[in-house]
Amino acid sequence: MSNILGEDYWTLRYQHNSIGWDVGEVTKPIKQYLDQIDNFWLKLLIPGAGNGYEAQYALEKGFLNTNILDISSYPLEKFQLKHGGFPKSQIHHTDFFDHSGQYDLILEQTFFCALQPSLRPEYVKKMSTLLKPGGKLVGLLFDRQFENQGPPFGGDGKEYRALFEHEFNILQMEACYNSIPPRQGQELFFILQKKSIV
C-alpha cells in the first residue's frame, strides 16, 4: 500500500518549512488526554509524527513505550538528534501502511488529513490491525472542507462516523473545545475503541 504522497514530497515540505499544520508544541487536546492516563506501560504509536511534539510530551510524562512513525526520515533524524535518549527501536521510518506492530493507544494528530481521501478505508482497517483488542485511537480530525486541493483534506463528523463505525466503537466524537485559536470550531476530538471479535 502506498500513501501516494511519498517520502520525497514530505521531506521537501519539512526542508522548506512548508508545514502549516505544525504548531510548534503538543496540542492541548492531546496533552490533556495524556494527562488523564496513569498507566505508563501503555504501548503508544504516533503515525505521521513529524517533529514529534506529542512523543516528546508523552516521554516527559513517563510513557517510555512511545513509538513514532513517519514516511520521511528528515523529521525523525531531527527528533533523534534532539532526543538522544529516545530508543532507536521506537523510531519507525516507513510507510504507515507497511508498518506492523500491536499498540494499546494510537494518537492521531494531522496524519489522517494528510492522506488522500481514497485511502481512508484502508487507514481505518490498518488502525484496527495495529491496535490490540480494546485498544484506542484518539485524536483530532478537521471538521471542515478546504478550498485548495489538499493536503490537508477535510471532512465532517457524519462522514467520519460512517467510516469508522464498522471497526470501532465511537466513544466520543464531538466539537473540540480546546483547539488552538486558528482551528477553533474546525476540529473534532474523538476517542475510538477497537471492537472485540465476537
Salt bridges, closest charged atoms under 4 A:
GLU7 OE2 - HIS93 NE2 3.00
ASP35 OD2 - LYS31 NZ 3.49
ASP35 OD1 - LYS61 NZ 3.40
ASP104 OD2 - LYS132 NZ 3.48
GLU122 OE2 - LYS125 NZ 4.00
GLU147 OE1 - ARG144 NH2 3.41
GLU159 OE2 - ARG120 NH1 2.80
GLU187 OE2 - ARG183 NH1 3.78
